């Protein structure tokens, strides 16, 4: 039986975290971002 950690790359590991704060009037920008995220997911899969 193989160990689940055998396929993990060697350290160091990095995390990238993005944050944002919504404000009034940002609805159009978030809608566009959602559309772009969807298009990217279709291209990559």
C-alpha positions in Angstrom: 0.0 0.0 0.0 1.4 3.4 -1.0 1.6 6.4 1.3 -0.7 9.3 0.4 2.3 11.7 0.7 4.5 9.9 -1.9 3.1 12.1 -4.8 3.7 15.4 -2.9 6.4 17.7 -4.1 9.3 18.5 -1.8 9.1 21.7 0.3 9.1 24.7 0.4 5.3 25.2 -0.1 3.8 28.6 -0.8 0.3 30.0 -0.4 -1.2 32.9 -2.4 -4.2 34.5 -0.8 -6.2 37.3 -2.4 -8.7 39.3 -0.5 -11.1 42.1 -1.6 -13.7 44.3 0.0 -17.0 45.0 -1.8 -18.4 48.4 -1.9 -21.7 49.8 -3.2 -21.7 50.0 -7.0 -19.3 47.1 -7.6 -22.0 44.8 -8.9 -21.0 45.2 -12.6 -17.3 44.5 -11.9 -18.1 41.3 -9.9 -20.5 40.1 -12.6 -17.7 40.6 -15.2 -15.2 38.8 -12.9 -17.6 35.9 -12.6 -18.0 35.7 -16.3 -14.2 35.7 -16.9 -13.7 33.0 -14.2 -16.3 30.9 -16.0 -14.7 31.4 -19.4 -11.2 30.4 -18.0 -12.6 27.3 -16.4 -14.1 26.2 -19.8 -10.8 26.8 -21.6 -8.7 24.9 -19.0 -11.0 21.9 -18.7 
